[in-house]
Amino acid sequence: MTTTIGKTTNEVRVGGGATTGGYAFYAPIGSTRPSTIAGTLDVAYLDLGYVTDDGIAVKLDASTDKVLDWNLDTIAVIQKSNECSIEVTFGQVGGNVAKLLFGDQNVVVDATSGKLQSISYTGEILAHRQFAFLGKDGNGPFVLDCGDGQVTGVDDITFKKTEIVSFKTTIELFKDSNGKFFNWLLADAA
């Protein structure tokens, strides 16, 4: 029987964005999702442009309550919620980002040039979408595939001469038909 040493740098990952192509994409629910890191995304996925150096943060929250007996000993743990969300800051003001964050009908894009002309805010509930975040480090590329997400918040939008206009966004994730919030698809080191 051989024993493997537990420390290996091949299993240390850095969460950098992909070096070619885009970082973040969304598509309508039902589009073909990535199942490996090889190949390209379905043409339904739209590029969301730059993601700021904050990267993406996956927030996991499985809150519980303890049930105590008369002597204050824990006799059961009851799960109260199981939630997952992503925080990401989009650093590009373009049509795809605007439509995702404000709704298609609240965004005007010039049909000829493709340039964003206006954004309106109505505060409406936004549609569920699929998301794919592409990254790469020294151990290879990765894809964070989210089958069902909904933008539930955009922080204050700041117009300041010393900063870019960006959109700090919260995307609430919902379990897909396989009961998964997301799939983190990884590659082995070359």
Order of alpha helices (4+ residues) and beta strands (2+ residues): beta-beta-beta-beta-beta-beta-alpha-beta-beta-beta-beta-beta-beta
